[in-house]
Amino acid sequence: MKRILCAFIVLCSVASKAQTIIKGTVHDDKDNSELIGVSVVIKGTTDGQVTDEKGKYELQVKPGKTLLVFSYMGYDSRTVEVVVREGETKVANTKLSETQKELDIVVVTGAKYEKKLGEETVSMEVLKGAQITQSSAKAEEALNYVPGVNMLGKNTSIRGGGSFADGAGSRVLVLLDDIPIISPENGGVNWSGMPLEAVEQVEIIKGAVSASYGSSAVNGIMNFRTMAANPEMFNKLLVNMGVYQQPKDKKMSWFWKKRKISKSGDTTSRMHRPLFGGFQFTHAKRYGNLDVLVSGAYQEDEGFRYANQSRVIRAFGKLRYIPKKYDKINIGVNFNVLRESYQDFFVMWGYGNDTVQTSWPSYARTKYSVPNFTTTNADSFAYFPTELSNRLTTTVSVDPFLNYYDQQGNRHSLKHRTYYTQIYNSAGQGDSSESRQHYFDYSYLKEFKAIALVITTGASYFYTTGVGSTFSRKTAHSAGAYFQFDKKFFGKLTLNAGVRLEFAKLDSMIQKADIWSLSINSGNNRIVPQAISPVIPVFRVGLNYQAAEGTFIRASWGQGFRYPAIAEKFTRTVRSGAQVFPNPNLLPEAGWGAEIGVKQGIKLSHWLFFADASGFVNYYNNMIEFQSLEPGEEPGVALGFRAKNVPAARILGCEVSTIGSGKIYGVPLNFMIGYTYINPVNLAYDPNNYQLDFKILKYRIEHSFKADVSTNFKGFMVGVRCFYNSFMKEIDKVGVGALQSVRLFRDGHNKGDFVMDIRTGYSYKDKISFNVMVKNITNTEYTLRPGLIEAPRNYTFQVGYQF
């Protein structure tokens, strides 16, 4: 017995000596967060493993010197030498640095899982959250500097796909952490509710992707992805204060002059320059197994237009919990709350002096000291609304989610959104409303690593109810199921393809469409007979070929489909000087888009960037456009609109852009530059039909140039951004386009608009920052859509504290 015991002890000792182990944790060198899935391999062998959900690894090695190779997508590989004695367990923690991001930007929106930007089969732009906060910009203001994107008031247009609709019926699907945030009452986007202070990056897809995301993605997608919580606490507070300068044409801002009584009793005038300001904060930290992200903002603006104040309060939160014993599950909830009050309007200048004067009741003219319009030049009312209404908007969204990774690593994801919005309008015939929306989504992702295949499938459902002063109670249902795959061949060629089946019911009407015209017919040509169906199939296919290191050639074709929003089909309202009428016969719009492009990664000395060039074409059938009423269409109406279908349209164009970084004499430089050309044609042009007598689609910009260049050196930051929009050739011939003041302004500003902002600042130890922004530095008088003049030169002072 003693011999057996001794032998057992000796064997245990030998076994113990054989257990020579290296273990440790891999962190991000910037924020010290654990990196999950890092490959740790013993150099010269195939032995290794990947780090677990806490960034840890453990390897059994031979005694002596061992070289460990750490590699992770988006990070520079690192080789670490470890000397370990026999039987010893040695801890070797390490940190990885991100590769210069321009060549390793990771996105999820296109394929619904993480992949490198260069491997996408569609055109994409990535806007970093820091670019927005450093510029103290609103969401729509920041997006207007992205190549290929133009903001027309509250509406977003990608490559000319969108028109002016005063915020209703977006053709660009906007997501917040992969969940649609299209407003239930009008199908638009309330940009004031976007939690910009918590956004990590914005991924923008250009082109039809309804096959993956359903209705509203007919023109593209914008996915605002918020930051993740890490073990190291992140707190950031930003405070800003700004002032508007008087417009270049001084007669345009007579209303800024305030009456003042001096001590001697003499009456004098002084200039009052409107102010704006506010603050925002963000807190993020991992508390044990709970990730916490909360943010909030308050902003108040006296307004550079006459009697146009606004106030915004919002709060956002994201909680995620990973059970200790069930670490393949994570559950959580996002929430977003907005309270916004502002004075709404539709156009400036009015319809001529007498009409403007009568559009304001006597008590309002007295309150705001409106002068005698008949003795004042009409140009002086460029900053003066035709009519004001006080609006108060409240929105609340709660988004619970659950992700589960099974034993094979397949991902099951459940998402839900409850969205509530209430709009109060003080105008007697205003568009007050109350709407609710429920969204459900299930997705399943399976990766076959052996054959380089990723499959994604799922289903989603929307249920919307709305009641308002401009329409009776309405309901909307839509459901969709999709399947898509990404397959890589020979490690070079990626094929992406997908299909979606879509069904919708708006109130009591099932939305039907010609399923063949989506893909085969264009213009007035009908190659195959109509096939009307309540279930619409939508397809998408794309190719990406890596021709050489850093060279990616892509081609894609995809369909788009969108059902009318409740507001587009049923709303009847008088809103800020304009009347909107319902159109119960409005049809769904559909179309398709194709693109071919090349993305080239270039590394020259200290320069590293992506250059991208593409050509594209988009066809639309029954394109939904808000159009001014023709004379006599609604008796007695001076300025009226109705959503109508343009039977066929085509947009042909090209785009070149570049994003990257480099150094000049040791000073780092970051840049994003792009130029877009479009040829937007109404294929149903009919000179004898008032509604179709335009050859070029209305409210489109043919030439657009965008640039953003910045540098950070030893704590100092300097940035310049600018855009050029060519003259908007076609607008409504009546309504806004018929206003004498609008015509005169367009006649005097028919060469296009160039607007430039500059920013500069200093950051002390990445903790305290001081920034100054000057926007519209040339004090250009310009409009992004006719009838609405944009801000004159204004100054913003920002102080930030990160701890």
Residue pairs with C-beta under 8 A, 6 or more apart in sequence:
16 87
17 86
17 87
18 86
18 87
19 60
19 87
19 89
20 60
20 61
20 62
20 63
20 84
20 85
20 86
20 87
20 88
20 89
21 58
21 59
21 60
21 61
21 84
21 88
21 89
21 90
22 58
22 59
22 61
22 66
22 68
22 82
22 84
22 89
22 90
22 91
22 92
23 56
23 57
23 58
23 59
23 89
23 90
23 91
23 92
24 56
24 57
24 91
24 92
24 93
24 94
25 34
25 51
25 54
25 55
25 56
25 57
25 93
26 34
26 35
26 38
26 40
26 51
26 55
26 57
26 70
26 72
26 93
26 94
26 95
26 96
27 33
27 34
27 35
27 55
27 93
27 94
27 95
27 96
28 34
28 35
28 75
28 95
28 96
28 98
28 230
29 95
29 96
29 97
30 97
30 98
31 230
31 232
31 234
32 95
32 230
32 231
32 232
33 55
33 228
33 230
33 231
33 232
34 51
34 54
34 55
34 56
34 230
34 231
35 51
35 55
35 72
35 75
35 96
36 51
36 52
36 53
36 54
36 55
37 50
37 51
37 72
38 50
38 51
38 55
38 57
38 70
38 71
38 72
38 75
38 96
39 48
39 50
39 69
39 70
39 71
39 72
40 48
40 49
40 50
40 51
40 57
40 59
40 68
40 69
40 70
41 47
41 48
41 68
41 69
41 71
42 48
42 59
42 61
42 66
42 67
42 68
42 69
43 67
43 68
43 69
43 79
44 67
47 59
48 59
48 69
49 57
49 58
49 59
50 57
51 57
53 322
53 327
59 68
61 82
61 84
63 84
63 85
63 86
63 87
63 88
64 83
64 84
65 81
65 82
65 83
66 81
66 82
66 83
66 84
67 79
67 80
67 81
67 82
68 79
68 80
68 81
68 82
68 92
69 77
69 78
69 79
70 77
70 78
70 79
70 80
70 94
70 96
71 77
71 78
72 96
73 104
73 106
73 114
73 116
74 98
74 99
74 101
74 104
74 106
74 116
75 96
75 97
75 98
75 99
75 104
76 96
76 97
76 98
76 99
78 94
78 96
80 92
80 94
82 90
82 92
84 90
98 104
100 608
100 661
101 661
102 608
102 609
102 610
102 659
102 660
102 661
103 118
103 550
103 601
103 603
103 608
103 609
103 610
104 116
104 117
105 116
105 117
105 126
106 114
106 115
106 116
106 117
107 114
107 115
107 116
107 117
107 120
107 124
107 126
107 203
108 114
108 115
108 178
108 203
108 223
108 225
109 124
109 175
109 178
109 203
109 205
109 221
109 223
110 120
110 121
110 122
110 124
110 203
110 205
110 209
110 496
111 120
111 454
111 456
111 484
111 486
111 496
112 178
112 212
112 443
112 445
112 456
112 484
113 445
113 454
113 456
113 486
115 486
117 124
117 126
117 599
117 610
118 546
118 550
118 552
118 599
118 601
118 610
119 494
119 544
119 546
119 552
120 544
120 554
121 494
121 496
121 542
121 543
121 544
121 554
121 555
121 556
122 205
122 206
122 207
122 209
122 542
122 554
122 556
122 558
122 595
123 148
123 205
123 206
123 207
123 595
123 597
123 612
123 614
123 616
123 655
124 203
124 204
124 205
124 206
125 146
125 147
125 148
125 149
125 203
125 204
125 206
125 657
125 659
125 672
125 674
126 201
126 202
126 203
126 204
126 659
127 142
127 143
127 146
127 201
127 202
127 204
127 672
128 200
128 201
128 202
129 196
129 198
129 199
129 200
129 201
129 202
129 227
131 142
131 708
131 710
132 139
132 142
132 196
132 199
132 202
133 196
133 197
133 238
133 280
134 710
134 717
134 719
134 759
134 761
134 771
135 141
135 142
135 719
135 721
135 757
135 759
135 773
136 238
136 240
136 242
136 771
136 773
136 796
136 798
137 196
138 191
138 192
138 196
139 191
139 194
139 196
140 151
140 154
140 156
140 191
141 151
142 196
143 149
143 151
143 156
143 202
143 204
143 222
144 150
144 151
144 723
144 784
145 706
145 707
145 708
145 721
145 723
146 204
146 672
146 674
146 706
147 655
147 657
147 672
147 673
147 674
147 675
147 676
147 704
147 706
148 158
148 159
148 204
148 206
148 655
148 657
148 674
148 676
148 704
149 156
149 157
149 158
149 204
149 706
150 156
150 157
150 160
150 162
150 701
150 704
150 725
150 784
151 157
151 784
152 162
152 163
152 164
152 699
152 784
152 785
153 164
153 166
153 167
153 784
153 785
153 788
154 166
154 167
154 188
154 189
154 191
155 162
155 163
155 164
155 165
155 166
155 167
155 170
155 188
156 162
156 170
156 171
156 172
156 174
156 189
156 222
157 163
157 171
157 172
157 219
157 700
158 171
158 172
158 204
158 206
158 207
158 219
158 220
159 206
159 207
159 219
159 220
159 616
159 618
159 651
159 653
159 655
159 676
159 678
160 651
160 653
160 678
160 680
160 697
160 700
160 701
161 171
161 172
161 218
161 219
161 220
161 618
161 620
161 651
162 170
162 171
162 172
162 219
163 625
163 626
163 697
163 698
163 699
163 700
164 626
164 698
164 699
164 785
165 188
165 568
165 625
165 626
165 643
166 346
166 575
166 626
167 186
167 188
167 189
168 186
168 187
168 188
168 565
168 567
168 568
168 571
168 626
168 643
169 186
169 187
169 188
169 562
169 564
169 565
169 567
169 568
169 624
169 626
169 643
170 182
170 187
170 188
170 189
170 216
171 216
171 218
171 219
171 220
171 560
171 562
172 216
172 217
172 219
172 220
172 221
172 222
173 180
173 182
173 209
173 213
173 214
173 215
173 216
173 217
173 220
173 221
173 222
174 180
174 181
174 182
174 189
174 221
174 222
174 223
174 224
175 181
175 213
175 221
175 222
175 223
175 224
176 194
176 195
176 223
176 224
176 226
176 334
176 336
177 223
177 224
177 225
177 226
177 318
177 334
177 399
178 223
178 225
178 415
179 334
179 399
179 415
179 417
179 439
179 441
180 213
180 216
180 417
180 439
181 189
181 193
181 194
181 397
181 419
182 188
182 189
182 216
183 189
183 190
183 395
183 421
183 435
184 419
184 421
184 435
184 436
184 437
184 464
184 465
184 466
184 476
184 566
185 421
185 423
185 433
185 435
185 466
185 468
185 565
185 566
185 567
186 565
186 566
186 567
186 568
186 571
187 216
187 564
187 565
187 566
187 567
187 568
188 565
188 567
190 338
190 340
190 393
190 395
190 421
192 312
192 314
192 338
192 340
192 393
193 314
193 336
193 338
193 340
193 395
194 224
195 226
195 295
195 297
195 314
195 316
195 336
196 280
196 297
197 236
197 238
197 280
197 281
197 282
197 295
197 296
197 297
197 316
198 226
198 227
198 282
198 284
198 293
198 295
198 316
198 318
199 224
199 225
199 226
199 227
200 225
200 226
200 227
200 228
201 225
202 222
202 223
202 224
202 225
203 221
203 222
203 223
203 225
204 220
204 221
204 222
204 223
205 220
205 221
205 222
205 223
206 220
206 595
206 616
206 655
207 219
207 220
207 556
207 558
207 593
207 595
207 616
207 618
208 217
208 218
208 219
208 220
208 540
208 558
208 559
208 560
208 591
208 592
208 593
208 618
209 217
209 220
209 221
209 540
209 558
209 560
210 217
210 218
210 500
210 502
210 538
210 540
210 558
210 559
210 560
210 561
210 562
211 482
211 484
211 498
211 499
211 500
211 538
211 539
211 540
211 558
211 559
212 482
212 484
212 498
212 500
212 540
213 221
214 460
214 478
214 480
214 482
214 500
214 502
214 561
215 478
215 480
215 502
215 504
215 561
215 562
215 563
216 562
217 560
217 562
218 560
218 561
218 562
218 589
218 590
218 591
218 620
219 560
219 618
226 293
226 316
226 318
227 234
227 282
227 284
227 293
228 284
228 291
228 293
229 284
229 285
229 286
229 291
229 292
229 293
229 318
229 320
230 284
230 285
230 286
231 285
231 286
232 285
233 283
233 284
233 285
234 282
234 283
234 284
234 285
234 802
235 281
235 282
235 283
235 284
235 802
235 803
236 281
236 282
236 800
236 801
236 802
236 803
237 279
237 280
237 281
237 800
237 801
237 802
238 279
238 280
238 281
238 798
238 799
238 800
239 277
239 278
239 279
239 798
239 799
239 800
240 277
240 278
240 279
240 796
240 797
240 798
240 799
241 275
241 276
241 277
241 796
241 797
242 275
242 276
242 277
242 773
242 794
242 795
242 796
242 797
243 273
243 274
243 275
243 276
243 794
243 795
244 273
244 274
244 275
244 276
244 304
244 791
244 792
244 793
244 794
245 273
245 779
245 792
245 793
245 794
245 795
246 253
246 256
246 271
246 273
246 792
247 253
247 382
247 383
247 779
247 781
247 792
248 779
248 780
248 781
248 792
249 379
249 382
249 781
251 377
251 379
251 380
252 379
252 380
252 382
252 383
252 781
253 383
254 371
254 376
254 380
255 306
255 307
255 368
255 369
255 383
255 384
256 271
256 272
256 273
256 274
257 269
257 270
257 271
257 272
258 269
258 270
258 271
258 272
259 267
259 269
259 369
260 267
260 268
260 269
260 270
261 267
262 268
274 301
274 302
274 303
274 304
275 302
276 299
276 300
276 301
276 302
276 794
277 299
277 300
278 297
278 298
278 299
278 300
278 312
279 297
279 298
280 295
280 296
280 297
280 298
281 295
281 296
281 297
282 293
282 294
282 295
283 292
283 293
283 294
283 295
284 291
284 292
284 293
284 294
285 291
285 292
286 292
289 321
289 322
289 323
289 324
290 319
290 320
290 321
291 318
291 319
291 320
291 321
291 322
291 332
292 317
292 318
292 319
293 316
293 317
293 318
293 319
294 315
294 316
294 317
294 318
295 315
295 316
295 317
296 313
296 314
296 315
296 316
297 312
297 313
297 314
298 312
298 313
299 310
299 311
299 312
300 309
300 310
300 311
300 312
301 309
301 310
301 311
302 309
303 309
303 310
303 343
304 383
304 791
304 792
304 794
305 345
305 348
305 383
305 384
305 385
305 789
306 368
306 383
306 384
306 385
307 343
307 368
307 385
307 388
308 342
308 343
308 345
308 385
308 388
309 342
309 343
310 340
310 341
310 342
310 343
311 340
311 341
311 342
312 338
312 339
312 340
313 338
313 339
313 340
314 336
314 337
314 338
314 339
315 335
315 336
315 337
316 334
316 335
316 336
316 337
317 334
317 335
317 336
318 332
318 333
318 334
319 332
319 333
319 334
320 330
320 331
320 332
321 330
321 331
321 332
322 329
322 330
323 329
328 404
328 405
328 406
329 402
329 403
329 404
329 405
330 402
330 403
331 400
331 401
331 402
331 403
332 400
332 401
333 398
333 399
333 400
333 401
334 397
334 398
334 399
334 401
335 396
335 397
335 398
335 399
336 395
336 396
336 397
336 399
337 395
337 396
338 393
338 394
338 395
338 396
339 392
339 393
339 394
340 392
340 393
340 394
341 390
341 391
341 392
341 393
342 390
342 391
343 385
343 388
343 389
343 390
343 391
344 388
344 389
344 390
344 391
344 425
344 575
344 576
345 385
345 386
345 387
345 388
345 389
345 576
345 577
346 385
346 386
346 387
346 575
346 576
346 577
346 578
346 639
346 787
347 385
347 386
347 576
347 577
347 578
347 639
347 736
347 739
347 742
347 787
347 788
348 381
348 382
348 383
348 384
348 385
348 386
348 741
348 787
348 788
348 789
349 356
349 378
349 381
349 382
349 384
349 386
349 739
349 741
349 742
349 745
349 787
350 356
350 359
350 381
350 384
350 386
350 577
350 739
350 741
351 359
351 386
351 638
351 639
351 739
352 378
352 739
352 740
352 741
353 373
353 374
353 376
353 378
353 381
354 373
354 374
355 386
355 638
356 373
356 381
356 384
356 386
357 365
357 370
357 373
357 374
359 386
359 387
359 577
360 368
360 370
360 387
364 370
364 388
373 381
378 740
378 741
378 744
379 741
379 744
379 745
381 741
382 741
382 745
382 781
382 789
383 789
385 576
385 577
386 576
386 577
387 427
387 576
387 577
388 576
389 425
389 426
389 427
389 430
389 575
389 576
390 425
390 426
391 423
391 424
391 425
391 426
391 430
392 423
392 424
393 421
393 422
393 423
393 424
394 421
394 422
395 419
395 420
395 421
395 422
396 419
396 420
396 421
397 417
397 418
397 419
397 420
398 417
398 418
399 415
399 416
399 417
399 418
400 415
400 416
401 413
401 414
401 415
401 416
402 413
402 414
403 411
403 412
403 413
403 414
404 411
404 412
404 413
405 411
405 412
406 412
408 446
409 447
410 444
410 445
410 446
410 447
411 443
411 444
411 445
411 446
412 442
412 443
412 444
413 441
413 442
413 443
413 444
413 445
413 458
414 441
414 442
415 439
415 440
415 441
415 442
415 443
416 438
416 439
416 440
416 441
417 437
417 438
417 439
418 436
418 437
418 438
419 436
419 437
419 438
419 439
420 435
420 436
420 437
421 433
421 434
421 435
422 433
422 434
422 435
423 431
423 432
423 433
423 434
423 468
424 432
425 431
425 432
425 469
425 575
427 574
427 575
427 576
429 469
429 470
429 573
429 574
430 469
430 470
430 573
430 574
430 575
431 468
431 469
431 470
431 571
431 573
431 575
432 468
432 469
432 470
433 466
433 467
433 468
433 469
433 470
433 471
434 466
434 467
434 468
435 464
435 465
435 466
435 467
435 468
435 566
436 464
436 465
436 466
437 462
437 463
437 464
437 465
438 462
438 463
438 464
439 460
439 461
439 462
440 460
440 461
441 458
441 459
441 460
441 461
442 458
442 459
442 460
443 456
443 457
443 458
444 456
444 457
444 458
445 454
445 455
445 456
446 454
446 455
447 453
447 454
447 455
448 454
448 455
451 487
452 487
452 488
452 489
452 491
453 485
453 486
453 487
453 488
454 485
454 486
454 487
455 483
455 484
455 485
456 482
456 483
456 484
456 485
456 498
457 481
457 482
457 483
457 484
458 481
458 482
459 479
459 480
459 481
459 482
460 479
460 480
461 477
461 478
461 479
461 480
462 476
462 477
462 478
462 479
463 475
463 476
463 477
464 475
464 476
464 477
464 566
465 473
465 474
465 475
465 476
466 473
466 474
466 475
466 566
467 473
467 474
468 571
469 573
470 571
470 572
470 573
470 580
471 566
471 567
471 570
471 571
471 572
471 582
474 506
474 507
474 566
474 570
475 507
476 504
476 505
476 506
476 507
476 563
476 566
477 504
477 505
478 502
478 503
478 504
478 505
478 563
479 502
479 503
479 504
480 500
480 501
480 502
480 503
481 500
481 501
482 498
482 499
482 500
482 501
483 498
483 499
483 500
484 496
484 497
484 498
484 499
484 540
485 495
485 496
485 497
485 498
486 494
486 495
486 496
487 494
487 495
488 494
488 495
489 495
492 545
492 546
492 547
493 543
493 544
493 545
493 546
494 543
494 544
494 545
495 541
495 542
495 543
496 540
496 541
496 542
496 543
496 544
496 556
497 539
497 540
497 541
497 542
498 539
498 540
498 541
499 537
499 538
499 539
499 540
500 537
500 538
501 535
501 536
501 537
501 538
502 535
502 536
502 537
502 538
502 561
503 510
503 534
503 535
503 536
504 510
504 511
504 563
504 588
505 511
506 563
506 564
506 566
506 569
507 570
510 534
511 534
511 563
511 564
511 588
512 532
512 533
512 534
512 588
513 532
513 533
513 536
513 561
513 587
513 588
513 590
514 521
514 530
514 531
514 532
514 590
514 621
515 531
515 532
515 533
515 536
515 537
516 528
516 529
516 530
516 531
517 526
517 530
517 590
517 621
518 536
518 538
518 559
518 561
518 590
518 591
518 592
518 621
519 539
519 559
519 592
520 527
520 528
521 527
521 528
521 621
522 619
522 648
522 650
522 683
523 619
523 648
523 650
523 683
523 684
524 647
524 648
524 683
524 684
536 561
536 590
538 559
538 560
538 561
539 558
539 559
540 556
540 557
540 558
540 559
541 556
541 557
541 558
542 554
542 555
542 556
542 557
542 558
543 554
543 555
543 556
544 552
544 553
544 554
545 552
545 553
545 554
546 552
547 553
549 601
550 600
550 601
550 602
550 603
551 598
551 599
551 600
551 601
552 598
552 599
552 600
552 601
553 597
553 598
554 595
554 596
554 597
554 598
554 599
555 594
555 595
555 596
555 597
556 594
556 595
557 592
557 593
557 594
557 595
558 592
558 593
558 594
559 590
559 591
559 592
560 590
560 591
560 592
560 593
560 620
561 588
561 589
561 590
561 591
562 588
562 589
562 590
562 624
563 588
564 586
564 587
564 588
564 624
564 643
568 583
568 586
568 624
568 626
568 643
569 582
569 583
569 584
569 586
569 643
570 582
570 584
571 580
571 582
572 580
572 581
572 582
573 579
573 580
574 580
577 639
578 639
578 640
578 641
578 735
579 634
579 637
579 639
579 640
579 641
580 626
580 640
580 641
580 642
581 629
581 634
581 640
581 641
581 642
582 642
583 642
583 643
583 644
586 624
586 643
586 644
586 645
587 622
587 645
588 622
589 620
589 621
589 622
589 623
589 624
589 645
590 620
590 621
590 622
591 618
591 619
591 620
591 621
591 623
592 618
592 619
593 616
593 617
593 618
593 619
594 616
594 617
594 618
595 614
595 615
595 616
595 617
596 614
596 615
596 616
597 612
597 613
597 614
597 615
598 612
598 613
598 614
599 610
599 611
599 612
600 610
600 611
600 612
601 608
601 609
601 610
602 608
602 609
602 610
602 611
602 660
604 662
605 662
606 662
606 663
607 660
607 661
607 662
607 663
608 660
608 661
608 662
609 658
609 659
609 660
609 661
609 662
609 671
610 658
610 659
610 660
611 656
611 657
611 658
612 655
612 656
612 657
612 658
613 654
613 655
613 656
614 654
614 655
614 656
615 653
615 654
616 652
616 653
616 654
616 655
617 650
617 651
617 652
617 653
618 650
618 651
618 652
619 648
619 649
619 650
620 646
620 648
620 649
620 650
620 651
621 647
621 648
622 645
622 646
622 647
623 645
623 646
623 648
623 649
624 643
624 644
624 645
624 646
625 643
625 644
625 645
625 646
625 697
625 698
626 641
626 642
626 643
626 644
627 641
627 642
627 643
627 644
627 691
627 698
627 732
628 639
628 640
628 641
628 732
628 733
628 734
628 735
628 736
628 737
629 637
629 640
629 641
629 642
629 734
629 735
630 690
630 691
630 734
631 734
633 640
633 642
634 640
639 735
639 736
640 735
641 735
644 691
646 682
646 684
646 692
646 697
647 683
647 684
647 692
648 682
648 683
648 684
649 680
649 681
649 682
649 683
649 684
649 697
650 680
650 681
650 683
651 678
651 679
651 680
651 681
651 697
651 700
652 678
652 679
652 681
653 676
653 677
653 678
653 679
654 676
654 677
655 674
655 675
655 676
655 677
656 674
656 675
657 672
657 673
657 674
657 675
658 671
658 672
658 673
658 674
659 671
659 672
659 673
660 670
660 671
661 668
661 669
661 670
661 671
662 668
662 669
663 669
667 711
667 713
668 711
668 712
668 713
669 709
669 710
669 711
670 709
670 710
670 711
670 712
671 707
671 708
671 709
671 710
672 706
672 707
672 708
673 706
673 707
673 708
673 709
674 705
674 706
674 707
675 703
675 704
675 705
675 706
676 703
676 704
676 705
677 702
677 703
677 704
678 700
678 701
678 702
679 702
680 696
680 697
680 700
680 702
681 695
681 696
681 697
682 692
682 694
682 695
682 696
682 697
684 692
685 692
685 693
685 694
685 695
686 692
686 693
687 693
693 733
694 730
694 733
695 730
696 729
696 730
697 730
698 730
698 731
698 732
699 728
699 730
699 731
699 785
699 786
700 728
700 729
700 730
701 725
701 726
701 728
702 726
702 729
703 724
703 725
703 726
703 752
704 723
704 724
704 725
704 726
705 722
705 723
705 724
706 721
706 722
706 723
707 720
707 721
707 722
707 723
708 719
708 720
708 721
709 719
709 720
709 721
710 717
710 718
710 719
710 720
710 759
711 717
711 718
711 719
712 763
715 762
715 763
715 764
715 765
716 760
716 761
716 762
717 759
717 760
717 761
717 762
717 763
717 771
718 758
718 759
718 760
719 758
719 759
719 760
720 756
720 757
720 758
720 759
721 756
721 757
722 754
722 755
722 756
722 757
723 754
723 755
724 752
724 753
724 754
724 755
725 752
725 753
725 784
726 752
727 746
727 749
727 750
727 751
727 752
728 785
728 786
731 737
731 746
731 786
732 738
736 742
736 786
736 787
737 743
737 786
739 787
742 786
742 787
745 783
745 786
745 789
746 786
749 781
749 782
749 783
753 780
753 782
753 783
754 778
754 780
755 776
755 778
755 780
755 782
755 790
756 776
756 777
756 778
757 773
757 774
757 775
757 776
757 777
758 773
758 774
758 777
759 771
759 772
759 773
759 774
760 771
760 772
761 769
761 770
761 771
761 772
761 798
762 769
762 770
763 769
763 770
766 802
767 801
767 802
767 803
768 799
768 800
768 801
768 802
769 798
769 799
769 800
769 801
769 802
770 798
770 799
770 800
771 796
771 797
771 798
771 799
771 800
772 795
772 796
772 797
772 798
773 795
773 796
773 798
774 793
774 794
774 795
774 796
775 791
775 793
775 794
775 795
775 796
776 790
776 791
776 792
776 793
776 794
777 793
778 793
779 792
779 793
781 789
781 792
782 789
782 790
783 789
783 790
784 790
